[in-house]
Each structure stands twice: as C-alpha cells, then as structure tokens.
C-alpha cells in the first residue's frame, strides 16, 4: 500500500528542484536559514483562493476556519498517490586531515604511540591524562600541515573522489553489500548452533540445493550485465570455503554455465572423493535412515560389532571402529599425492529396519534370526564401562538378560549409547555415585510413569541447561556454591512425601510408615528423576573443584540412592504398589 502524498504534481516538482539546495545546506550545516526561505517562497508560489462569503457564513463567521476548510477541500482534489520524495542523506566526507590519517595510518601509528608515551611521562601531579584519540588527532593535524604540496594535492583529490562517489551508489556496490549480508547470514547460523551446524545441515541438503539455485537465478536477474561480484561464501554441502564469482552472460550467447556452477560441481566431486578416502571402512549406513537397535550379526570379519552410532555425528564415525577385523582408516590419503587403493572391500553392514527403496541396504549372509525375523544380538556385547558398574550387581539368581545394560534401553532420551553413559558415569567420583547410576538404570527400566518433577524450588541452573542444548558435558556457571546447595536441598525436600520431612532434619527420615509410598518422585524420562541425578552431579563438580565439603554431598547421594531403592513399580492399573504392611528401614 502506497502512502497518500500531501502535494500536487506541480508542488511535487517544485520540491524536487530544491533537493540539491537542501543537500548543500545540510552539508554546510545551514538548514536553519534554508527552511525559512522555503516556507516563504512556498507561500508566494502556491496561493489558495480566499474563502467566499457563503463559506465564511457556513463556518459561523470565522474567516480563518473557512480558509482552512477551503484549503483542505482543494488539496483532497489535487493530491494523488505517489512515491515519497527520495531525499537520501549523503555520507559525510572526511576532512583533509582525516583522509590523510586514513591514507597514511601506517606511518602515523608509530608517531602516535611515541607521542602518547611522552605525554604520560611528562605528566606532573594534578595534570589530567589526555585520551589517546586526542593525541592521535593532534598528531594527524600537525603531520598534515607539515606535509609537502604533492601529498596535500593527493589527499584533496581523494576527498573529491569521495564526494563524487556519494552522489549515487553504484549497482556493483549494492551487489557487494547484498553478498556481504548473505555471507554473514550463513556464518551466523553456524556460530549460534551449539554443534556448529551450517545452513545446509539446518534446512536439509535438498532444500539447500534448491535455495542455491534460486539465489543464483536471482543474482543473474538483478545484477547488471557488466557487474562481477567476488565474495567469500561457505557452501556447507561442498565442505570447503571457496570464492564464488557470478558472471551474467548476454542474451545473445544463450544460457551458459557460470564460474560459480563450475566451481560448485568441481568441489562436490572432490569432496565426495575425499569422504570415500577418509571413511571407506566406516560409512555404509545411508543418511536419514533409521537403524535397528540390535547389533550387527557376528561374522568372521566382524566378531564383536560395536553399538550402532548416529550417522549425523561425524566425530563418532571417525573415532568409532567396527571391530578388530576392520582395517585402520588412513586419513592422510587425501593429502598425499598417490591415489588410494579403492579396491578394499567394504565391511558388511547391519540390516536396516526401515530401508527406503532409493537407499537399499546390503543384506547380511546367514544371520541367526529370532521368531520376529530380526537378527539375534550377540550375548557378549556389554562394554567395559557398563560391565564395571554391573559387576557388583551380578549374582547367580539373575540371568544375563536380566542385568540392565546400556544396550537394552534408552534412558531419558539422553543416555542412548556407551558414550553418553560414560559421560554420566564420570560426572563425579564419589564412592556411591556408580551405585546410584546403576540403581537409576533399574528405575528407568522398571518405571513406566513418564512425567515431570515439580519445578518449584528447583535450582535455576536447570532452566539454563535446558535452553542450551541439554548436553551432559555442558555445566552451568555456579557463582555461589552455598546458594546452589541450599536450593538443591530445598527442591529435594519439596519432592518428598510429608512423612519424610515432618521433623525438618537432614537427611530426611529413612523409616517408612505402614502403607506409605514414595510415588512423589517416581517419574522417568527427560524431565523426571534424571534431573535429580544431573543436578546432583553439578554438586559433585563443586566438590571436585574444592569449593564445598564432600561430607554433605555424600549424604545427599546416600539419600537419593535410598529413595531409588524403595520406589515401587506400578501395578496394572498404573497405581504405585504400596510398601509391605510393616515398617521398612534402611540397613
């Protein structure tokens, strides 16, 4: 929708003719004398007819009101919808000494530093220290006055060129500014994401390809025929950073492949070859394909396959091997002058649960299948990190399948593989921490009540952690450890039933009255009991750093471990199974 102007065509043309005078007055700072002359000349040039006797009588004899009404009616007929007068303030040109300072700054820099040091040394008691920018201005004035006439003529010519360039921005300058905005957009998206994701990984490879094509077509349309734009861009699909040049072909020559398209195709081919050389022994699962949770079948080349890892995590794929039978990847092949041997056979991939027609998986030969048709996972797949925790819990009454392992569940949406399990295990080194983590694993497997613990009195660092990618390796900044511990204890006590906190002692009571239960905290999932362990681990970090005493922290671990030990599973109706009809006390 266009603005409705307040001038007629004749008045509009008259104002346009005054724009150069307005710019000159603005440059010389004389607008205070410019506007009164404009107002006076406007009144003499565009006079409205005086109101008639009928108009004055209609205004109850008020001649001034009748004149204003007549002018309003006249303007409503004259005005039309048109664009606003394009009065753009030109960039202020620098003074000669400022242009000299910019042009010869490398020469002036050392002189300014020496002058500033001398000023500091010559200060006496009570003298005020001059800012360095003031010293810099004085040096620039003095050195410019002492320069030769040739240098001054050069500076005056430079200032004159700046005045001429301010008259109108060229198409090439507009195109360069557009490219700079584009580059900043891509770099900002990579910096703001915690994983350093680039624009292509955020919108998807296909969407990114279509966006690049549309962007290229847009530049071909808006740039002039002679304009050539050079800028640095970070095309995430092509991995490496390179220079893009947009060259518009003439209509007579027909559609031609510009240098950008040629460079793009060449970079894609080179990076595909580089990826094949780097990951030929590890990458075989197609992207955007869901992998079955079971392990790959045991084969002669792969006797102990590892846990499947997400293909989107490049660091996992480079650091994780697929069994001792595979060959080590030579990452230096891409940098050497010799061509790597690509005849090495790829390892046989695991079956994919939901393979798409356009990305079929290579089937496994002769795996042992269960009744559902899925490959049977090997029995000895438990990692050393998990086995160390589970060793104390193993007894003759439990079979291997009854022992909780990290391979058989996904706790809280964060602890999904050995890597994340190890992170949680290494959060602190308290003596009962491993037992607490093990008891929490059993809790996550046995409790099906997914919900959220109350947020009242919860440490405020939890909200910060949730807003910042929810990473186990990211610890909040705890400025006042004592306040954090007090907040954690207050939150933990608020989660307990009334019979535990009636005496207001720490730790709370470990005597369960007859018929009572601990269902207040029986919530699994990412917002359930997992947050208790997480916040407790932050307390443990304070102990490791020597900021707080360890005695109270170990008491808190013992209390949380006791609660996990007495939380009962849910019955068939979803209700908490009560404790036996006798008091249960801690050992």
C-alpha positions as CSV (number, residue, x, y, z in Angstrom):
1,X,0.0,0.0,0.0
2,X,1.5,3.4,-1.1
3,X,1.4,6.4,1.1
4,X,-1.0,9.2,0.2
5,X,1.0,12.3,-0.5
6,X,0.1,15.8,0.6
7,X,1.3,17.6,-2.6
8,X,0.0,18.0,-6.1
9,X,2.1,17.2,-9.2
10,X,3.2,20.9,-9.6
11,X,4.1,21.2,-5.9
12,X,6.0,17.9,-6.1
13,X,8.2,19.0,-9.0
14,X,8.9,22.3,-7.2
15,X,10.1,20.4,-4.1
16,X,12.2,18.1,-6.2
17,X,14.0,21.1,-7.7
18,X,15.1,22.1,-4.1
19,X,16.7,18.8,-3.2
20,X,20.2,19.8,-4.4
21,X,20.0,23.0,-2.4
22,X,18.8,21.1,0.6
23,X,21.8,18.7,0.4
24,X,24.2,21.6,0.1
25,X,22.7,23.3,3.1
26,X,22.8,20.1,5.1
27,X,26.5,19.6,4.2
28,X,27.4,23.1,5.2
29,X,25.1,22.9,8.3
30,X,22.9,25.9,7.2
31,X,19.5,24.3,7.2
32,X,18.3,26.8,9.8
33,X,18.4,29.5,7.2
34,X,17.3,27.3,4.4
35,X,13.9,26.3,5.7
36,X,12.5,29.8,6.4
37,X,13.3,30.8,2.8
38,X,11.5,27.7,1.5
39,X,8.4,28.4,3.6
40,X,8.2,32.0,2.4
41,X,8.7,31.1,-1.2
42,X,6.1,28.3,-0.9
43,X,3.5,30.8,0.3
44,X,4.2,33.1,-2.6
45,X,4.2,30.4,-5.2
46,X,1.2,28.3,-4.2
47,X,-1.6,30.6,-3.1
48,X,-5.0,29.2,-2.3
49,X,-8.2,31.2,-3.2
50,X,-9.7,33.2,-0.4
51,X,-13.0,31.8,1.1
52,X,-16.2,33.1,-0.3
53,X,-19.0,34.7,1.7
54,X,-21.0,31.5,1.7
55,X,-18.0,29.5,3.1
56,X,-17.5,32.1,5.8
57,X,-21.1,32.0,6.8
58,X,-21.0,28.2,6.8
59,X,-18.1,28.5,9.3
60,X,-20.2,30.7,11.6
61,X,-18.4,33.8,10.5
62,X,-14.9,32.5,11.2
63,X,-12.9,33.5,8.2
64,X,-9.7,31.6,9.3
65,X,-11.6,28.4,9.8
66,X,-13.3,28.8,6.4
67,X,-9.9,29.3,4.8
68,X,-8.5,26.1,6.3
69,X,-11.6,24.2,5.2
70,X,-11.3,25.6,1.7
71,X,-7.6,24.6,1.5
72,X,-8.4,21.1,2.8
73,X,-11.1,20.5,0.1
74,X,-8.8,21.9,-2.6
75,X,-5.9,19.5,-1.5
76,X,-8.2,16.5,-1.4
77,X,-8.9,17.0,-5.1
78,X,-5.3,17.8,-6.1
79,X,-3.4,15.0,-4.3
80,X,-2.8,11.6,-5.8
81,X,-1.0,8.5,-4.5
82,X,2.7,8.6,-5.5
83,X,6.1,7.7,-4.0
84,X,7.7,9.8,-1.3
85,X,10.3,12.2,-2.5
86,X,13.6,10.2,-2.3
87,X,15.7,12.6,-0.2
88,X,18.7,10.4,1.0
89,X,21.3,11.9,3.2
90,X,24.7,11.5,1.7
91,X,27.6,10.1,3.6
92,X,29.6,12.9,5.3
93,X,33.0,13.3,3.6
94,X,36.1,13.4,5.8
95,X,38.2,16.5,6.4
96,X,41.6,16.6,4.7
97,X,43.4,15.7,7.9
98,X,41.1,12.8,8.5
99,X,41.6,11.5,4.9
100,X,45.4,11.9,5.5
101,X,45.2,9.9,8.7
102,X,43.3,7.1,7.0
103,X,45.6,7.0,4.0
104,X,48.9,7.3,5.9
105,X,48.0,5.5,9.1
106,X,50.9,3.0,9.0
107,X,53.2,6.0,9.0
108,X,51.3,7.8,11.7
109,X,50.8,4.8,14.0
110,X,54.4,4.8,15.4
111,X,54.4,8.6,15.8
112,X,51.1,8.5,17.8
113,X,52.5,5.7,20.1
114,X,55.6,7.7,20.8
115,X,53.7,10.9,21.4
116,X,51.3,9.2,23.8
117,X,54.2,7.7,25.8
118,X,55.9,11.1,26.1
119,X,52.6,12.6,27.3
120,X,52.4,10.0,30.1
121,X,56.0,10.5,31.1
122,X,55.7,14.3,31.2
123,X,52.7,14.4,33.4
124,X,53.0,16.1,36.7
125,X,50.9,15.9,39.8
126,X,47.4,17.0,39.2
127,X,47.6,17.0,35.4
128,X,44.8,15.4,33.5
129,X,45.6,12.5,31.2
130,X,44.7,13.1,27.6
131,X,42.8,10.3,25.8
132,X,44.9,8.6,23.2
133,X,42.4,9.6,20.5
134,X,43.1,13.2,21.3
135,X,46.8,12.7,20.9
136,X,46.1,10.9,17.6
137,X,44.0,13.8,16.3
138,X,46.7,16.3,17.3
139,X,49.4,14.3,15.6
140,X,47.3,13.9,12.4
141,X,46.7,17.7,12.3
142,X,50.4,18.5,12.8
143,X,51.8,16.0,10.3
144,X,49.3,17.0,7.6
145,X,50.3,20.7,8.0
146,X,54.0,19.7,7.6
147,X,53.4,17.5,4.5
148,X,54.5,18.5,1.0
149,X,52.2,20.1,-1.5
150,X,52.2,16.9,-3.6
151,X,50.8,14.9,-0.7
152,X,48.2,17.5,0.1
153,X,47.1,17.6,-3.6
154,X,46.8,13.8,-3.4
155,X,44.6,14.0,-0.3
156,X,42.4,16.7,-1.8
157,X,41.9,14.6,-4.9
158,X,40.9,11.6,-2.7
159,X,38.4,13.7,-0.8
160,X,36.9,15.0,-4.1
161,X,36.5,11.4,-5.3
162,X,34.6,10.5,-2.1
163,X,32.2,13.4,-2.7
164,X,31.6,12.2,-6.3
165,X,31.0,8.7,-5.2
166,X,28.5,9.8,-2.6
167,X,26.1,11.1,-5.2
168,X,24.7,7.7,-6.0
169,X,25.5,4.2,-5.0
170,X,26.6,2.0,-8.0
171,X,24.9,-1.2,-8.8
172,X,28.1,-3.1,-8.1
173,X,28.3,-1.6,-4.6
174,X,24.7,-2.7,-4.0
175,X,25.5,-6.2,-5.2
176,X,28.6,-6.4,-3.0
177,X,26.5,-5.3,0.0
178,X,23.9,-8.0,-0.8
179,X,26.7,-10.6,-0.9
180,X,28.1,-9.5,2.4
181,X,24.7,-9.9,4.1
182,X,24.4,-13.4,2.6
183,X,27.8,-14.4,4.0
184,X,27.0,-13.0,7.4
185,X,23.7,-15.0,7.4
186,X,25.5,-18.3,6.8
187,X,28.3,-17.6,9.3
188,X,25.8,-16.6,12.0
189,X,23.8,-19.8,11.7
190,X,27.0,-21.8,12.2
191,X,28.0,-19.8,15.3
192,X,24.6,-19.7,17.0
193,X,24.1,-23.5,16.9
194,X,25.9,-25.4,19.6
195,X,27.1,-28.1,17.3
196,X,28.4,-25.6,14.8
197,X,25.8,-26.6,12.2
198,X,25.9,-24.8,9.0
199,X,22.9,-23.6,7.0
200,X,22.7,-26.7,4.8
201,X,22.5,-29.1,7.8
202,X,19.7,-27.0,9.3
203,X,17.4,-26.8,6.3
204,X,18.4,-30.1,4.7
205,X,20.6,-30.9,1.7
206,X,17.8,-30.9,-0.9
207,X,16.3,-27.7,0.3
208,X,19.8,-26.1,0.4
209,X,20.4,-27.2,-3.3
210,X,17.1,-25.6,-4.4
211,X,18.0,-22.4,-2.4
212,X,21.4,-22.1,-4.0
213,X,19.8,-22.4,-7.5
214,X,17.1,-19.8,-6.7
215,X,19.8,-17.5,-5.3
216,X,21.9,-17.9,-8.4
217,X,18.9,-17.1,-10.7
218,X,18.1,-14.0,-8.5
219,X,21.6,-12.6,-8.9
220,X,21.6,-13.2,-12.6
221,X,18.4,-11.1,-12.8
222,X,19.3,-8.2,-10.5
223,X,23.0,-7.7,-11.4
224,X,23.9,-5.5,-14.4
225,X,25.5,-7.1,-17.4
226,X,29.0,-5.8,-16.6
227,X,28.9,-6.4,-12.9
228,X,31.1,-9.2,-11.5
229,X,30.8,-9.9,-7.8
230,X,33.5,-11.6,-5.8
231,X,32.8,-12.7,-2.3
232,X,33.7,-15.4,0.2
233,X,30.9,-17.9,0.9
234,X,30.7,-21.1,2.9
235,X,28.7,-23.6,1.0
236,X,28.1,-26.4,3.6
237,X,27.4,-29.1,1.0
238,X,30.8,-28.6,-0.5
239,X,32.5,-28.6,2.9
240,X,35.4,-26.3,1.9
241,X,35.3,-22.5,1.6
242,X,35.9,-21.1,-1.8
243,X,35.4,-17.9,-3.9
244,X,32.2,-17.6,-5.9
245,X,32.0,-15.4,-9.0
246,X,28.7,-14.5,-10.6
247,X,29.1,-13.6,-14.3
248,X,26.0,-12.8,-16.3
249,X,26.0,-13.9,-19.9
250,X,24.5,-11.8,-22.7
251,X,21.1,-12.8,-24.1
252,X,22.7,-13.5,-27.5
253,X,25.1,-16.0,-26.1
254,X,22.2,-18.0,-24.5
255,X,22.3,-19.8,-21.2
256,X,25.9,-20.7,-20.1
257,X,27.3,-22.3,-17.0
258,X,28.8,-19.6,-14.9
259,X,32.0,-20.0,-12.9
260,X,30.1,-20.5,-9.7
261,X,28.3,-23.5,-11.1
262,X,31.5,-25.0,-12.5
263,X,33.3,-24.4,-9.1
264,X,30.4,-25.9,-7.3
265,X,30.3,-29.1,-9.4
266,X,34.1,-29.5,-9.1
267,X,34.0,-29.0,-5.3
268,X,31.2,-31.6,-4.9
269,X,33.2,-34.2,-6.9
270,X,36.4,-33.5,-4.9
271,X,34.7,-33.7,-1.5
272,X,32.9,-36.9,-2.4
273,X,36.2,-38.5,-3.3
274,X,37.7,-37.1,-0.1
275,X,34.9,-38.6,2.0
276,X,35.4,-42.0,0.3
277,X,39.1,-42.0,1.1
278,X,38.6,-41.0,4.8
279,X,35.6,-43.2,5.7
280,X,35.7,-46.1,3.3
281,X,35.9,-48.6,6.2
282,X,33.2,-46.9,8.4
283,X,30.5,-45.2,6.4
284,X,28.0,-47.6,5.0
285,X,24.6,-46.6,6.6
286,X,22.7,-44.2,4.3
287,X,21.8,-40.8,5.8
288,X,18.2,-40.2,7.0
289,X,17.8,-44.0,7.6
290,X,16.7,-45.4,10.9
291,X,19.0,-48.2,12.1
292,X,17.7,-51.1,14.1
293,X,18.8,-51.0,17.8
294,X,20.1,-54.6,17.6
295,X,23.8,-55.2,16.9
296,X,25.1,-56.3,13.6
297,X,25.4,-60.1,13.3
298,X,28.6,-61.8,14.3
299,X,30.7,-62.7,11.2
300,X,34.2,-63.8,10.6
301,X,35.3,-60.3,9.7
302,X,33.3,-58.7,12.5
303,X,33.4,-60.9,15.6
304,X,32.4,-58.2,18.1
305,X,30.5,-55.4,16.4
306,X,30.0,-52.1,18.3
307,X,26.8,-50.3,19.1
308,X,25.3,-48.5,16.1
309,X,26.0,-44.8,16.2
310,X,24.0,-41.9,14.7
311,X,25.3,-41.1,11.2
312,X,24.8,-37.4,11.8
313,X,27.7,-37.3,14.4
314,X,30.8,-37.1,12.3
315,X,33.1,-37.3,15.3
316,X,31.5,-40.6,16.3
317,X,32.1,-42.1,12.9
318,X,35.7,-41.0,12.8
319,X,36.5,-42.2,16.3
320,X,34.5,-45.5,16.4
321,X,35.7,-48.7,14.8
322,X,33.5,-51.6,13.7
323,X,35.5,-54.5,15.3
324,X,39.1,-55.6,15.3
325,X,38.8,-57.2,11.9
326,X,38.5,-53.9,10.0
327,X,41.4,-52.1,8.6
328,X,42.5,-48.8,10.1
329,X,41.4,-45.8,8.1
330,X,44.3,-43.8,6.5
331,X,43.1,-40.2,6.8
332,X,46.3,-38.9,5.2
333,X,45.4,-40.4,1.8
334,X,43.6,-37.3,0.8
335,X,46.7,-35.1,1.4
336,X,49.2,-37.5,-0.3
337,X,50.0,-37.4,-4.0
338,X,49.2,-41.0,-4.6
339,X,45.7,-42.4,-5.3
340,X,44.4,-44.6,-2.5
341,X,43.5,-48.2,-3.2
342,X,39.7,-48.2,-3.5
343,X,39.6,-52.0,-4.2
344,X,39.4,-52.7,-0.4
345,X,36.0,-54.4,0.2
346,X,33.6,-52.5,2.5
347,X,32.5,-54.2,5.7
348,X,29.2,-56.0,5.6
349,X,26.5,-53.6,7.1
350,X,23.9,-54.4,9.6
351,X,20.3,-54.9,8.4
352,X,18.3,-51.7,8.3
353,X,14.8,-51.8,9.9
354,X,13.1,-49.3,7.6
355,X,15.1,-49.2,4.4
356,X,13.8,-46.9,1.7
357,X,13.6,-48.0,-1.9
358,X,16.1,-45.4,-3.0
359,X,18.7,-46.4,-0.5
360,X,18.7,-50.2,0.0
361,X,21.0,-51.8,2.5
362,X,23.3,-54.7,1.7
363,X,21.8,-57.8,3.3
364,X,23.8,-59.9,5.7
365,X,24.5,-63.5,4.8
366,X,23.3,-66.2,7.1
367,X,22.5,-64.4,10.4
368,X,20.7,-66.2,13.1
369,X,17.1,-64.9,13.3
370,X,14.6,-65.0,16.1
371,X,10.8,-65.5,15.9
372,X,10.2,-61.9,14.7
373,X,12.7,-62.3,11.9
374,X,15.2,-59.9,13.4
375,X,18.9,-60.7,13.9
376,X,19.8,-62.1,17.2
377,X,22.1,-59.8,19.1
378,X,25.4,-61.3,20.4
379,X,25.4,-62.1,24.1
380,X,28.8,-60.6,24.8
381,X,28.2,-57.1,23.7
382,X,28.3,-55.2,27.0
383,X,31.0,-52.6,27.1
384,X,33.7,-52.4,29.7
385,X,32.3,-49.2,31.2
386,X,28.9,-50.8,31.7
387,X,30.4,-54.0,33.0
388,X,32.3,-52.2,35.6
389,X,29.1,-50.8,37.1
390,X,27.2,-54.0,36.8
391,X,29.8,-56.3,38.2
392,X,28.7,-55.7,41.8
393,X,25.1,-56.4,41.0
394,X,25.6,-59.7,39.2
395,X,24.6,-62.9,41.2
396,X,23.7,-66.5,40.4
397,X,19.9,-65.9,40.6
398,X,19.9,-63.5,37.6
399,X,20.5,-64.5,34.0
400,X,22.5,-62.3,31.6
401,X,19.3,-60.9,30.1
402,X,18.1,-59.7,33.5
403,X,21.1,-57.5,34.1
404,X,20.4,-53.9,33.0
405,X,22.8,-52.9,30.2
406,X,23.2,-49.7,28.2
407,X,22.4,-51.6,25.0
408,X,18.9,-52.6,26.0
409,X,17.2,-49.2,26.9
410,X,17.3,-45.5,26.1
411,X,17.1,-43.7,29.4
412,X,15.7,-40.2,29.5
413,X,16.4,-39.6,25.8
414,X,20.0,-38.6,26.7
415,X,21.7,-41.8,27.7
416,X,21.4,-43.7,24.5
417,X,24.8,-45.3,23.9
418,X,28.1,-46.1,25.7
419,X,29.4,-42.7,25.1
420,X,26.7,-40.8,26.9
421,X,26.5,-43.5,29.6
422,X,30.3,-42.9,30.2
423,X,29.7,-39.2,30.5
424,X,27.1,-39.6,33.1
425,X,29.3,-42.1,35.0
426,X,32.2,-39.7,35.0
427,X,30.3,-36.7,36.2
428,X,31.7,-37.1,39.7
429,X,34.0,-39.6,41.6
430,X,32.0,-40.1,44.9
431,X,32.1,-43.6,46.3
432,X,28.4,-44.3,45.9
433,X,27.9,-42.5,42.6
434,X,28.3,-45.6,40.4
435,X,25.8,-47.5,42.6
436,X,23.4,-44.6,42.3
437,X,23.7,-44.6,38.5
438,X,23.1,-48.3,38.4
439,X,20.1,-48.0,40.6
440,X,18.7,-45.3,38.4
441,X,19.1,-47.5,35.3
442,X,17.0,-50.1,37.0
443,X,14.5,-47.4,37.9
444,X,14.2,-46.2,34.3
445,X,13.6,-49.7,33.0
446,X,11.0,-50.6,35.7
447,X,9.0,-47.3,35.9
448,X,6.7,-46.6,33.0
449,X,5.3,-43.3,34.5
450,X,6.9,-40.6,32.3
451,X,6.3,-37.2,33.6
452,X,7.9,-34.1,35.0
453,X,9.1,-33.3,38.5
454,X,7.7,-30.1,40.1
455,X,9.8,-27.0,39.2
456,X,9.1,-25.1,42.4
457,X,12.4,-24.5,44.4
458,X,14.3,-26.2,41.6
459,X,17.8,-24.7,41.0
460,X,17.7,-22.1,38.4
461,X,20.7,-23.6,36.6
462,X,18.4,-26.4,35.3
463,X,16.4,-23.9,33.2
464,X,19.7,-22.6,31.7
465,X,20.9,-26.1,30.9
466,X,17.6,-26.9,29.1
467,X,17.9,-23.8,27.0
468,X,21.4,-24.6,26.0
469,X,21.2,-27.9,24.1
470,X,20.8,-30.1,27.2
471,X,24.3,-31.6,26.9
472,X,25.8,-33.7,29.6
473,X,29.2,-32.1,29.0
474,X,27.9,-28.6,29.5
475,X,27.9,-27.4,33.1
476,X,26.2,-24.2,34.3
477,X,28.1,-21.4,35.9
478,X,27.5,-21.6,39.7
479,X,28.7,-18.4,41.2
480,X,27.6,-19.1,44.8
481,X,28.0,-22.8,45.6
482,X,26.4,-22.4,49.1
483,X,23.2,-20.9,47.5
484,X,23.1,-23.7,44.9
485,X,23.4,-26.5,47.6
486,X,20.7,-24.8,49.6
487,X,18.5,-24.6,46.5
488,X,19.0,-28.2,45.7
489,X,18.2,-29.4,49.2
490,X,15.1,-27.3,49.3
491,X,14.0,-28.7,46.0
492,X,14.7,-32.3,47.0
493,X,12.8,-31.9,50.3
494,X,9.8,-30.4,48.4
495,X,9.7,-33.6,46.3
496,X,9.4,-35.9,49.4
497,X,6.2,-37.0,51.0
498,X,5.1,-35.4,54.2
499,X,6.1,-38.3,56.4
500,X,9.8,-37.9,55.4
501,X,10.2,-34.2,56.2
502,X,7.9,-33.8,59.2
503,X,11.0,-33.5,61.5
504,X,12.8,-31.0,59.3
505,X,16.1,-32.9,59.6
506,X,18.8,-33.6,57.1
507,X,18.9,-36.1,55.7
508,X,15.2,-36.9,55.7
509,X,13.7,-39.9,57.6
510,X,14.5,-43.4,56.3
511,X,11.7,-45.0,58.2
512,X,8.6,-45.8,56.0
513,X,5.4,-45.9,58.0
514,X,2.9,-48.7,57.3
515,X,1.1,-48.2,54.0
516,X,3.1,-45.3,52.8
517,X,5.0,-45.0,49.5
518,X,7.4,-42.8,47.5
519,X,5.5,-42.2,44.3
520,X,6.0,-38.4,44.6
521,X,9.3,-38.8,42.7
522,X,8.5,-41.9,40.6
523,X,8.8,-40.1,37.2
524,X,11.0,-41.4,34.5
525,X,12.0,-39.7,31.3
526,X,14.0,-36.5,30.5
527,X,12.1,-34.3,33.0
528,X,11.8,-36.9,35.7
529,X,14.3,-38.4,38.2
530,X,17.1,-37.8,35.6
531,X,17.2,-34.1,36.6
532,X,17.9,-35.1,40.2
533,X,21.0,-37.1,39.1
534,X,22.0,-34.3,36.8
535,X,21.8,-31.5,39.5
536,X,23.5,-33.8,42.0
537,X,26.4,-34.3,39.6
538,X,26.8,-30.5,39.4
539,X,27.1,-30.5,43.2
540,X,29.8,-33.2,42.8
541,X,31.7,-30.9,40.4
542,X,31.9,-28.3,43.2
543,X,33.3,-30.9,45.5
544,X,35.9,-31.9,42.9
545,X,36.9,-28.3,42.5
546,X,37.4,-27.9,46.2
547,X,34.6,-25.3,46.6
548,X,32.5,-27.2,49.1
549,X,32.9,-30.0,51.6
550,X,32.3,-33.6,50.4
551,X,30.5,-34.9,53.6
552,X,27.2,-33.3,52.9
553,X,27.4,-34.3,49.2
554,X,27.9,-38.0,50.1
555,X,24.9,-37.8,52.5
556,X,22.8,-36.4,49.6
557,X,23.9,-39.3,47.4
558,X,23.1,-41.9,50.0
559,X,19.6,-40.3,50.5
560,X,18.9,-40.3,46.7
561,X,20.1,-43.9,46.5
562,X,17.8,-44.9,49.4
563,X,14.8,-43.3,47.6
564,X,15.6,-45.2,44.4
565,X,15.9,-48.4,46.3
566,X,12.4,-48.1,47.8
567,X,10.4,-46.8,44.8
568,X,8.0,-49.5,43.8
569,X,7.0,-50.3,40.3
570,X,3.5,-49.5,39.0
571,X,0.7,-52.1,39.0
572,X,-1.5,-53.0,36.0
573,X,-3.8,-50.0,36.7
574,X,-0.9,-47.5,36.8
575,X,-1.0,-47.1,40.6
576,X,2.0,-47.3,42.8
577,X,2.5,-50.6,44.6
578,X,2.5,-49.8,48.3
579,X,5.1,-51.0,50.7
580,X,4.6,-54.1,52.8
581,X,2.3,-53.8,55.9
582,X,5.3,-53.3,58.1
583,X,7.8,-50.5,58.6
584,X,10.8,-50.6,56.2
585,X,14.0,-49.1,57.5
586,X,17.3,-48.6,55.8
587,X,20.1,-51.1,56.5
